[in-house]
Amino acid sequence: MPLSSVLIVGAGPAGLSLAQYLKTHGIPYRIVEKSNGDRLQGYSVSLHFAFEHLTKAMGEEKMKSIVEKTSVNYRDETAFATVDHLGNPVMKSNGSPTLIGYGIRANRSRLRKFLLDGIDVEMDVDATGVVFTDDGPVLKTNKGDMLADVIVGADGLHSAVRTSVIGDKVEETNIVNLSTSRNISAEEHAEFIKYSPTHAMMYGEKKDGQEGVVNLFYGVNDISPDKKTVNVRWVLSWDKTAIYKDIPDTQDGLRKLANEMTEEFADPFKSLVQDTDPSEKYWVGMISQYMPDPSWNGEGQITLVGDAMHAMTPYRGEGLNHAILDVTRLGEQLVKAHQGEQTTAEAIAIYEEEAIVRGRKAVQASLDMATSVHRGFTWPFVILARSISFMLNFTQNIPFLEFFFPKTH
Ligand SMILES: Cc1cc2nc3c(=O)[nH]c(=O)nc-3n(C[C@H](O)[C@H](O)[C@H](O)COP(=O)(O)OP(=O)(O)OC[C@H]3O[C@@H](n4cnc5c(N)ncnc54)[C@H](O)[C@@H]3O)c2cc1C
């Protein structure tokens, strides 16, 4: 029997891409979102291995404008550089990200707008959980009960859909993020472009007797239409079991800590932090993750995509990419169910079998990366990284890189 309603919970990148996929393939859907539309989305993300999958969801025509509509610098010119605390590049890729293939650095708000094209989202619908009934799965919300053939939880890290079925299994890692966004001038940005036009990471110095380092991430969020102002986010991060175990609980305390941490960092990174206007709010929090649970059982009626399925630390820049990969993998199976080639329960089982294994691998790899980059690099690693960086000047495709940066998809 054709599907008459797929109910998507959450209009983040995963939920919206799924809505696009279902729309493109003629499957009736409904999408609900708890926020009222003006949720702050203050950072940018790298879209790389999911590019081809997003094309399957959006269609080739819409994808023609993705760069100009979503890229932080309105171009597909991006790169990622790692830099030591003295400002010497350790590894630098030129052009599109070379470790994982072609990609763009997208502004999250504009990406959301792009994914919203042609999709009607029911806003202000706060889902509290799901129940299984004889008529099918029901979503409980502040606006009443919603019955569907299939419910897809795309409601992020703290998914209410997931939690109501298997409980809250979100884990806090040991990594702390201290961050804010601020404007810099085009001249100041030019100093960062020497490293990367879009985003870079400065690794702190490992001091004698210390087991960890502080890292500083810089990422462009957006560039003003007159190109004179660049909105940038910086993030200081560290492993609180190794260093800086006490975290201040006042804005003044956080500002002093940020300045202390960057005291020995080279410019322009040091000034990026230390010249932040005191009126900017500093955010501090622990990075959390959700490791997919193989005992998950949505009874062939309820499933999960994106961070609801597998939330990972951002240190490999892959969470969003896996979310979009989930969408096409689930979408392909639902299309077969819709066409009568298999049951909905079979479709969901096939999708989950792959997504749970892949998600576990990706969550673990991101945690390993988060842990290792906050432990500091050994000198053999730095030499190796510089050699790879040198080779990246001549080729965008080094097959053996996978040995150091294994694929998770
Ligand atoms: C600092 C940072 C940098 C990152 N960088 C990258 C990167 O470079 N590359 C990359 O691939 N990934 C990156 N990620 C990860 C990426 O942002 C996430 O994997 C991605 O946003 C997941 O999308 P999602 O739609 O599953 O979840 P979300 O983006 O969390 O969206 C969930 C949606 O569900 C809604 N919702 C929540 N609860 C309910 C409810 N009860 N009822 C109804 N609606 C609900 C929310 O309001 C939201 O709109 C980064 C993450 C962070 C934090």
The ligand as a MOL file (V3000), in Angstrom:
LIG
                    3D

  0  0  0     0  0            999 V3000
M  V30 BEGIN CTAB
M  V30 COUNTS 53 58 0 0 0
M  V30 BEGIN ATOM
M  V30 1 C 29.9620 24.0690 16.5440 0
M  V30 2 C 29.4890 23.0180 15.5820 0
M  V30 3 C 30.0910 22.9220 14.3460 0
M  V30 4 C 29.6760 21.9460 13.4520 0
M  V30 5 N 30.3130 21.8430 12.2370 0
M  V30 6 C 29.9270 20.8850 11.3570 0
M  V30 7 C 30.5430 20.7970 10.0780 0
M  V30 8 O 31.4240 21.5800 9.7200 0
M  V30 9 N 30.1360 19.8000 9.2450 0
M  V30 10 C 29.1690 18.9100 9.5950 0
M  V30 11 O 28.8620 18.0050 8.8070 0
M  V30 12 N 28.5480 18.9910 10.8100 0
M  V30 13 C 28.8920 19.9510 11.6820 0
M  V30 14 N 28.2670 20.0560 12.8870 0
M  V30 15 C 27.1570 19.1190 13.2040 0
M  V30 16 C 25.8350 19.5870 12.5910 0
M  V30 17 O 25.5410 20.9030 12.9830 0
M  V30 18 C 24.7160 18.6460 13.0380 0
M  V30 19 O 25.0780 17.3130 12.8150 0
M  V30 20 C 23.4320 18.9490 12.2700 0
M  V30 21 O 22.9530 20.2330 12.6160 0
M  V30 22 C 22.3660 17.9010 12.5900 0
M  V30 23 O 21.1720 18.2780 11.9720 0
M  V30 24 P 19.7960 17.7430 12.5350 0
M  V30 25 O 18.7550 18.2990 11.6340 0
M  V30 26 O 19.8580 16.2810 12.7410 0
M  V30 27 O 19.6740 18.3560 14.0110 0
M  V30 28 P 19.4720 19.8730 14.4580 0
M  V30 29 O 20.2800 20.7800 13.6050 0
M  V30 30 O 19.7040 19.8860 15.9200 0
M  V30 31 O 17.9380 20.1750 14.1820 0
M  V30 32 C 16.9240 19.5810 14.9660 0
M  V30 33 C 15.6390 20.3560 14.7680 0
M  V30 34 O 14.6110 19.7380 15.5320 0
M  V30 35 C 13.9140 20.7140 16.2770 0
M  V30 36 N 13.3970 20.0740 17.4770 0
M  V30 37 C 14.1010 19.6900 18.5780 0
M  V30 38 N 13.2940 19.1500 19.4940 0
M  V30 39 C 12.0410 19.1900 18.9700 0
M  V30 40 C 10.7700 18.7910 19.4580 0
M  V30 41 N 10.6660 18.2540 20.6810 0
M  V30 42 N 9.6820 18.9640 18.6660 0
M  V30 43 C 9.8090 19.5040 17.4230 0
M  V30 44 N 10.9920 19.9400 16.9280 0
M  V30 45 C 12.1060 19.7610 17.6840 0
M  V30 46 C 14.9510 21.7730 16.5830 0
M  V30 47 O 14.3680 23.0260 16.9210 0
M  V30 48 C 15.7350 21.7910 15.2610 0
M  V30 49 O 15.1450 22.6660 14.3270 0
M  V30 50 C 28.6490 21.0410 13.7980 0
M  V30 51 C 28.0330 21.1520 15.0410 0
M  V30 52 C 28.4400 22.1400 15.9210 0
M  V30 53 C 27.7530 22.2350 17.2570 0
M  V30 END ATOM
M  V30 BEGIN BOND
M  V30 1 1 1 2
M  V30 2 1 2 3
M  V30 3 2 2 52
M  V30 4 2 3 4
M  V30 5 1 4 5
M  V30 6 1 4 50
M  V30 7 2 5 6
M  V30 8 1 6 7
M  V30 9 1 6 13
M  V30 10 2 7 8
M  V30 11 1 7 9
M  V30 12 1 9 10
M  V30 13 2 10 11
M  V30 14 1 10 12
M  V30 15 2 12 13
M  V30 16 1 13 14
M  V30 17 1 14 15
M  V30 18 1 14 50
M  V30 19 1 15 16
M  V30 20 1 16 17
M  V30 21 1 16 18
M  V30 22 1 18 19
M  V30 23 1 18 20
M  V30 24 1 20 21
M  V30 25 1 20 22
M  V30 26 1 22 23
M  V30 27 1 23 24
M  V30 28 2 24 25
M  V30 29 1 24 26
M  V30 30 1 24 27
M  V30 31 1 27 28
M  V30 32 2 28 29
M  V30 33 1 28 30
M  V30 34 1 28 31
M  V30 35 1 31 32
M  V30 36 1 32 33
M  V30 37 1 33 34
M  V30 38 1 33 48
M  V30 39 1 34 35
M  V30 40 1 35 36
M  V30 41 1 35 46
M  V30 42 1 36 37
M  V30 43 1 36 45
M  V30 44 2 37 38
M  V30 45 1 38 39
M  V30 46 1 39 40
M  V30 47 2 39 45
M  V30 48 1 40 41
M  V30 49 2 40 42
M  V30 50 1 42 43
M  V30 51 2 43 44
M  V30 52 1 44 45
M  V30 53 1 46 47
M  V30 54 1 46 48
M  V30 55 1 48 49
M  V30 56 2 50 51
M  V30 57 1 51 52
M  V30 58 1 52 53
M  V30 END BOND
M  V30 END CTAB
M  END
